Amino acid sequence: THWKHGGIVGVFGYGGGVIGRYADLQDQFPSVAHFHTMRVNQPSSKFYNSDYLRSLCDLWEYRGSGLVNMHGSTGDIIFLGTFTEQLEPVFYELGHVLQQDLGGSGSNLRSPSCCLGKARCEWSCIDTQAMCYELTHYYQDELHRPAFPYKFKFKFDGCPNCCVASIARADMSFIGTWKDDIRIDQDAVKAYIGGEIEPNAGAHKGRDWGKFDIQKEVINLCPTGCMQMEDGKLVIDNKECTRCMHCINVMPRALRPGTDTGVTILFGAKAPILEGAQMSMLTVPFMKCEPPYENIKDLIE
């Protein structure tokens, strides 16, 4: 097929959201003479109920091929394969029945995406869902009407675990962080050392790796060497901490992020096919971010 991110076909008023595809052998394969893709903007954190998912599948089964890709690297819900005359009916039902919009494609702002954030994750330092929702609505024109020389994408991670890979997959990465000290529960540290609490929240339960060794499994693996045991207590030189999250992930009941939270902002991640992954560059080490995020919008613009 021949295909292009926008410009060949689309829906009224939008320049993106539809990727036009036409078969070269239309006479031989008339059922796929057109095989356009529609990108549907996913809900923040990708929360769905079963009725909503059935409605999506029923719509595409009726109006398209029935093939659906739930969240590729773009983050969108991907409807694969339909004819030109079905684009407007699908767009109408998405907007008026399912209360859902098309996502971005082409040289525009791509659909922002975020991790579970504070909805489910106790490590989240920012409300990723609120940020994603606000900036998606604020930049509707940039999302739906391509005007950039190249695509541009926001991603929002609640903590440095980076569950939506913003550091590797976003032109502008927002990663939750803290600037005060890691909170330590020394009694819980002793419980980990004594084997009363399983490390890694029990993720490696059943592995015959022997007794938990805090020196080998936590302290020696700290990238800046900012941790040590003194008189039976875990001590952290917080000014040297790079927020790698390793110690917190291994001992989540003993260590927690600080309470003075905000966002770290990075730019420039790409994943070009020929050159390989390019990680984003740290630009703003710490910035407070609270609704309506005017300081974030000022930085973007």
C-alpha positions, 0 to 999 in steps of 0.5 A: 500500500501507499500511505501517508500521515495526513493530507490524503484523506481525513475528516472535516476540520481536522488535518491529522488523526487519519493515515491514508492507505491505498492498495496498489492492486485494487482490482485484485483486492477490492476489499482492501482497496482503501485501508485507512488507519484512524488514531483515537486519543486514549483516555488518560492512563488508559483506563477503560470499562468493558462496556466502553471497549465493546462499544469501540470494537462494535463500531470498528467491526461495523465501519472498518476491518475490525482490527484494533491495536490497543496502544502502540508506540504512539499511545493511541487506540489504532483502528486499522483499515476502512474505506474513505466513505466510513471516516466521517461516520466513525468520527461522528460516532466517536465524538457524539456517542462515545465522547472520544476524539481522534488523536494526532498524526502527521507533523503536529502535536501527537496524542499526549500520554501518561502513566497511572499516576496518583490514581493507582501508584503511591510513588507518583510525584505529580498528577499525571492524569490532570497534566495530560488532560489539561494539556491535551485540551489546551493544545487542541489546535496543535493536535488536530491541525498539523503546522509543525515541520515535524511531529512533537510529543508530550509524555508524563511519568509520575516518577523516575521509574518512567513507566510510559518511557517518556525519557526515550519516547517523547520530544518533551518528557515530564517526569515526577521527582522530589527535591527533599530527602528520601523518607526512611522507615528504619524499622522497615529497613531492619525488617528487610535485612532480617527477612521479615519483609520480602524485597521487591514487593515479593516479585522474585518470590520462589527464586533460590537467591538466598537471603536478602543482602542490603549491601549487595542488592541496594547499597553497592548498586547505588549509581552515585554511592550515596548510601551506607549503613551506620550503626545499624541504620541506613544513611543516605547522602540525599544531595548526591541522589540521582532519583534512580528509584532502585532502592525504593523499588527494592524496599518499598515499605522502607523507603519513599520519595520525598514530599516536596514534589514537582517535575523534571523536564527533558527534551529531545528523545527520538527513536529513528529507525536507522540511528537507534534510540536517542534519550532526552536531555535534562533541561529543567531539573525541578519545577513545581506543577499545579493546575492550571499549569500556567508555568508549564504552558509558558515553558512550552511556548 
